[in-house]
Amino acid sequence: MRWTPWSGLTVPVILLIAATAAMAQSASNAPPETSLESLLITPALTTPATKTPILPAVVSLPEPELEAASKFRIERLPVAGGAELLTVIVRVPGEPAEVPMLSVLRDTLGDQDPENDRLRYVWVLSDTRPTLLNRAAGSLPFFYWRTDFSHPGDSEDPSKAGDPSRPARRPEPILDLGSASRPVWTSLAGSLTQVLALDPEGALVRSSTRSYRSNLEDRRRVHLLEGLALLSRLEDIPEVRTLLSEPELLEMQTRLTLAGQTLGGLVTAEKLPEAYMKQRTHSEELRGHNWELLRQKAESNGLYFEPLGFNQSATHALLWIASADLTERKWDGQFLGIADPYRDPRLRNWTGYREIRDGREMIPLALYALEYPKVPLLLVDFRDSHSAKRREMIRHAATDTISGVLGISKFGNWPYLVGSTTFNFVRVRHGATNDRGARLKAYSQVREWLALDDLLDPALRAELRRRLEIMGVNPMEESIFAEAATAQRQYAALIRYAQDPHGLPARIEHDREAELATYEHSAGELFKLRLAKVATLGLYSPRADDPQTVNSKLDEQRRVAKETRFLETVAKSGPETEVVWNMNEVRRALDELAASHIPARSAQAVERIMRQTNDEETRALCQRALQNLNAAGLE
């Protein structure tokens, strides 16, 4: 049969419609013509008028600095060659010993001056390299179960979560802050290889390789977001502020966020504060919108809304129902994703988790994430533990069928592109959760929250973690209950690696030489050097200076680069520099550049500042810096 463009549209649309119909079986019975924009959001913040207020309408937590400082500490380990390893140690509820969660390497060049320091590697210690069995399972199309997970009820047994004494392999950093763009090019090269070399080999090769790459990328994103959730807890802790400056925390948080985006690693250092504020504002807007949406839906249906989260920020919410209120009443479940509780016989004979508050028996119904776009994302349905997983499996199966088995791409089939885009647009307006990246973020956030928040009832925490363990669909992912033991093994291996002269110290020395080369050579020259090294099978290598000379040159280059970034920000801020900036800081930066070898790329910023300012001293420093640049060019 001849394959026409429109015949390529038929199969995907049928699959998408079938997937939606399957999801709708466990969804609400709300009228389909209602959209998000038609739901009126009012500022009321009370529980239903017919009920006695039981659950708080706002997050009630202790003082964040005092509460968090008692659970977090920073351990500093010197590394030979002039560096230090900073590790966040956490007191995790239910664990007998403190758990190392995240480590970062700071290259200090062996001195005590923070002006030339640079953060390099970030390790999320719950992240391990997948085993051969994990990788094999991850390459199986339509396989959506963890290889170490067979009996959900047994997973909370710590003895089955992993042996802390078992030695781990050398941990690989999840992010290199000194080369944030490298994963972007690696990912693009992998995508091109997939499209040009693997996809034409047939459905079997195409589906297995796409499943492998997708599971591996999802696994990395989960751990990136877990590290981000942990760092967001450290902002208000005094001990952390003495060891990690505000710019360093901002850099780590922004880079971890951007690393999960396709081209996020290409964002320059000058744009990091802007990207950080944009992301933070967006998250706060999502939380505020979903807070009101979920609270009002709970109020209109006679349910109780309990916000939960870190640092006075409600990132999740629980919906409860009082057992005394299980009578016949109208139910509107749109955007809630759960069945009618008032006609559910299981709740009348409920044997699961419950709480007694103010003399009333409260039954939890569902846990939602509040940072999902447009609607709250259902994470846990207490009456149907597998409902969220079934929906996730259906979404994955639809993607694997269309792109893996059938080989249909949005960019290679414009009818499918138009049809799927229109279909998804309509579904999202009616509350469908189709954003895979946002679902991964919500999943990783709730994992970190349950691991660190000791204000939850231990029985409720155990119940939520057990149900989240069931939800996992990535065969390469570690069990939630194995994370503490894994982190302890990984940290022990990282310490051994840092103390080995041929391990981390040698890697730092190699990285410094590569960093210095980027300062001293243009992009074209670096490409020629790498090409020569590859062409000679590694026999040719540029002569490297001794470590002391490299450190001395890097000290100057890092200082100049820092001042250059500052002056570029000043130049772009507005036409009147004196009004916006402290001119003493501007003059100090100009004087630093004038006394050293000013890089050619900073000349434009210096010239712009000289035109914008009326301060004679600043103009003289600008002129002096430009004269030094011209003199260096003549040499």
C-alpha positions, 0 to 999 in steps of 0.5 A, a space after each residue: 500500500 502506498 504511504 501518503 502524508 495523510 496516512 502517516 497521520 492516521 495511526 498516531 492520532 488513533 493511538 493518541 485518542 486511545 491513550 486519552 480514552 484509557 486515561 479518562 477511565 480513571 479521571 474525573 467525570 467533569 463536563 468536557 467543555 469546561 476549561 482552565 480559563 473558565 474556572 473562577 479563582 477567588 481569594 478565599 482561604 477558608 475550609 468549607 463553610 459547613 465544616 469545622 476548620 481542622 487542617 491549616 490553610 497555610 504552611 506552618 513551619 518553625 523558623 527556617 534557619 533554626 529548623 534547617 540548621 539543626 539538620 544540615 551541616 557542611 563537611 570540608 575535605 582538603 584535596 591535594 593540589 589546592 582544592 577542597 571538597 564541600 559535602 552537605 551532610 543531612 540528618 534524615 528522618 528514620 536513618 540511624 546515621 547522617 547521610 551525605 547528600 551532595 558534594 561540590 569541588 571548589 578549586 582554590 588554586 591553593 590560596 585563601 583568596 576567594 576572588 580566584 576560586 572556581 566551582 568545578 564538579 557537583 556530585 549528587 551522591 544518591 546517583 550511581 552508574 547503572 549496572 549492566 542489568 539496569 542498562 539492559 532493562 532500560 533498552 527494552 521497549 515497553 518495559 516500565 518496571 524497576 529491576 530491583 523492585 518486585 514486592 512493593 510492600 517489602 521495599 521499606 525494609 532497610 535490609 533490602 535497600 542495599 548494603 552500606 559496607 559494599 564498596 562503590 565504584 568511583 562516582 562520576 559528577 552529575 555536572 561540571 560547572 567549568 564545562 556546562 556546554 559539553 553535555 549539550 554537544 554530547 546530547 546533540 551528537 547522540 540525537 544526530 547519531 540516533 536519527 541518521 545511523 540507528 533509526 534507519 536500521 529498523 523498528 527493533 534497533 530504533 525502539 531499543 536505542 530510543 528507550 535506552 537514551 530516554 531512560 538514561 536522560 530521565 534518570 539524570 534529570 531526576 538526580 539533577 532536580 534532587 540536587 536542586 531541591 536540596 540546594 534550595 534548602 540551604 539558602 537560609 542556613 548561616 553555616 552554609 553562607 560562610 562556606 558557600 557564597 550567594 553567587 556560588 549557590 546561585 550558580 549551582 542552582 541555575 546550572 542544575 536547572 538549566 542542565 535538564 534543558 536541551 540547550 541550557 548549558 549554552 547560557 553564559 555566566 553573565 545570564 545566570 542571575 537573570 535565568 535564576 530569577 526567571 525560573 524562580 518567579 515562574 515557580 512561584 507563579 505556578 505554586 500560587 495558581 495551583 494552590 488556589 485552583 486545588 484549594 477551591 476545588 477541594 472547598 467546592 467538593 467538601 474536602 480538606 486542603 493541606 499545603 506542605 513544603 520546605 522553607 515556608 513554600 508550599 510545593 505539595 498538597 494533600 486532600 483529606 476527607 472526614 469519614 463522618 462526611 461520607 454522604 451522598 453529595 454532588 461531585 465535580 472531579 475536574 483537575 483532581 484526577 480521582 474518583 468520587 469519594 462519596 460513592 466509594 464503598 472502600 472509604 466506608 470500610 477504610 483500613 489504610 492510613 488515617 488520622 484523628 484531628 479534633 476528634 474527627 477521623 480524617 482519611 487522605 485521598 491524594 497528594 498533588 505537586 503544585 509546581 506543575 504547569 496549569 494544573 496540580 499534578 496527581 502523584 499519589 491516589 490513596 485508593 488506587 496506588 497504581 492509577 498514576 503509574 498506569 497513566 504514566 505507562 500509557 503516555 510512555 507506551 504512546 511515545 514508544 509506539 509512535 517514535 520507536 516502533 513506527 518511526 514517526 517524527 514530528 519534524 519529519 511528518 508535518 501532518 502528525 506535527 499539526 495533529 498532535 500539537 492541536 490535540 495536546 493543546 486542547 487536552 492541556 486546556 482541559 487539565 491533561 498533564 502532558 509535560 514529561 519534564 515537569 512530571 519528572 521535576 514533580 516526582 524528584 521534588 516529592 522524593 526529596 521532600 519526603 526524605 528530608 521533612 521530619 514534620 510529617 507523621 512517620 507513618 504517613 511518610 512511610 505510606 507515601 514513600 511506599 506508594 511513590 516506589 510503586 510509581 517508578 517506571 524507569 528500569 535504570 532508577 534506584 529504589 527510594 529506600 536504597 538512596 541513603 545506603 547508596 549515598 553513604 557508599 558513594 561518599 566513601 568512594 568519593 573520599 578515596 578518589 579525592 585522596 588518591 594522588 592519581 585520582 581527583 588531584 590529577 584530574 584537577 591538574 588536567 582541568 586547569 591546563 585545559 582551562 588555561 588553554 581556553 584563555 590563551 587560545 581562540 576557539 579556532 586554535 583550540 580546534 586545530 590543537 585537538 585535531 592534531 592530537 586526534 590525527 596523531 593518535 595522541 602522540 602530539 600534545 601541546 607542551 604544558 607548563 609546570 603546575 606552579 606556573 599554571 596556577 599563577 597564570 590562572 590566578 590572573 586570568 580568573 581575576 580578569 574574567 571576573 572583573 570583565 563579567 562585572 563590567 559587561 553587566 555594568 555596561 548593559 544596565 543603562 545609560 547612566 552608570 552613576 545612578 545604577 551602580 556603586 562607582 567605587 566598585 566600577 572604578 576598582 574593576 577598571 583599575 584591576 583591568 588596567 593593571 593587567 592584560 585586558 582581554 580584547 572582548 572587554 574593550 567594547 564594555 569599557 568603551 560603553 562605560 566611558 560613553 555613559 559615565 560623567 565621572 572624570 576619574 572613571 573615564 580616565 581609568 577606562 582610557 588607561 585600560 584601552 591604552 593597555 589593550 592597544 599596546 598589547 596589540 602592537 606587541 
